[in-house]
Amino acid sequence: MSKSKNDKELDKMYKELIDTKNRENEGNRLLRFFIGLLMLGGGLFMIFQNINVSSNWGGYFFHIGSFHLANGMIMLPAIIGIAMLFLMRRKIYGWVVLSIGVVIILLSVLLTTHLQWRTTSAYVFIIMFGMTAAGAGLVLRELFRKD
């Protein structure tokens, strides 16, 4: 059985229609992805705007539990590492000590940081977390879509 000329033309038009729909769907998918990304970013921005960050690192002592250390002592490994870079022939030891000093300084700042949520209305709270959840859902749906 051979297809008639009209059947072949109909098949060709059907394939073109399906291709056009697939191209339009890809554009919509990309649009949904970027809208989700904007919603996710906007929600996270609003959340982070409502968090107060403070630190008590400027005090005289840095303490973890009952262990107290003067803030100047925290800087000591970094200062020794810098001196070792200029004094020693093998600079690797100076870099190691300096790196340890920088890590200690960063940890001391992070460990003395306090986060506090600002007072906000329930409406703003729902908008913030709703935008974040909806945006994340759109982004994840488009990223992990199976076609």
C-alpha positions in Angstrom: 0.0 0.0 0.0 1.4 3.3 -0.9 0.3 6.5 0.7 -1.4 9.1 -1.4 0.0 12.5 -2.0 -2.4 14.1 0.4 -1.4 11.6 3.2 2.3 12.5 2.7 1.5 16.2 2.8 -0.5 15.7 6.0 2.3 13.7 7.6 4.8 16.5 6.6 2.5 19.2 8.1 2.1 17.2 11.3 5.8 16.8 11.7 6.3 20.5 11.1 3.6 21.3 13.7 5.2 19.0 16.3 8.7 20.5 15.6 7.2 24.0 16.1 5.5 23.1 19.3 8.8 21.5 20.6 10.7 24.7 19.8 8.0 26.9 21.6 8.1 24.5 24.6 11.9 24.9 24.8 11.5 28.7 25.0 8.9 28.4 27.6 11.1 26.0 29.6 13.9 28.5 29.5 11.6 31.3 30.5 10.3 29.3 33.4 13.8 28.5 34.5 14.9 32.2 34.6 11.6 33.3 36.3 12.3 30.6 38.9 15.9 31.8 39.3 14.7 35.4 39.7 12.1 34.3 42.3 14.7 32.2 44.2 17.2 35.1 44.2 14.6 37.6 45.3 13.4 35.4 48.1 16.9 34.7 49.4 17.7 38.4 49.1 14.7 39.3 51.3 15.6 36.6 53.8 19.2 37.8 54.1 18.0 41.4 54.5 16.1 40.4 57.6 19.1 38.8 59.4 21.2 40.9 61.7 24.9 39.9 62.0 27.0 40.9 64.9 30.3 39.9 66.5 32.0 40.3 69.8 35.5 39.7 68.4 36.6 43.2 69.4 36.7 42.2 73.0 39.9 41.5 74.8 39.6 37.7 75.0 38.5 35.1 72.5 37.0 32.1 74.2 35.6 28.7 73.3 33.9 27.3 76.3 36.2 27.9 79.2 39.4 28.4 77.1 40.3 32.1 76.9 42.9 33.5 74.5 43.8 37.2 74.1 43.0 38.5 70.6 46.6 39.5 70.0 47.6 35.9 70.5 45.4 34.9 67.7 47.4 37.0 65.3 50.7 35.5 66.5 50.9 32.6 64.0 50.2 34.9 61.1 52.9 37.3 62.2 55.4 34.5 62.7 54.5 33.0 59.3 55.2 36.4 57.6 58.5 36.7 59.4 59.4 33.1 58.4 58.8 34.0 54.7 61.5 36.7 54.9 63.9 34.9 57.2 64.1 31.3 56.0 65.5 30.0 52.8 62.8 27.3 52.4 59.7 29.4 52.2 57.3 26.4 52.4 57.4 26.4 56.2 56.5 30.1 56.3 53.6 29.5 54.0 52.3 26.7 56.2 52.5 28.7 59.4 51.0 31.7 57.7 48.1 29.6 56.3 47.5 28.1 59.7 47.5 31.7 61.2 45.0 32.9 58.6 42.7 29.9 59.3 42.8 30.6 63.0 41.9 34.2 62.4 39.0 33.3 60.2 37.7 30.7 62.6 37.9 33.1 65.5 35.9 35.7 63.6 33.3 33.0 62.5 33.0 31.5 65.9 32.2 34.9 67.5 29.6 35.8 64.9 25.9 36.0 66.0 22.9 35.9 63.7 19.6 37.3 64.8 16.3 37.4 62.9 14.7 40.8 62.7 11.1 41.2 63.6 8.9 41.1 60.5 5.2 40.7 59.7 3.7 37.3 58.8 2.8 38.6 55.3 6.5 39.5 54.6 7.6 36.2 56.1 5.2 34.2 53.8 6.3 36.2 50.8 10.0 35.6 51.5 9.8 31.9 52.0 7.1 31.4 49.4 9.1 33.1 46.7 12.2 31.1 47.7 10.3 27.8 47.7 8.4 28.5 44.4 11.6 29.7 42.7 13.6 26.7 43.8 10.7 24.4 42.6 10.7 26.0 39.2 14.4 25.8 38.8 14.7 22.2 40.0 11.7 21.2 37.8 13.4 22.6 34.7 16.8 21.3 35.6 15.7 17.7 36.2 12.9 17.4 33.6 13.0 14.2 31.7 11.9 14.4 28.0 
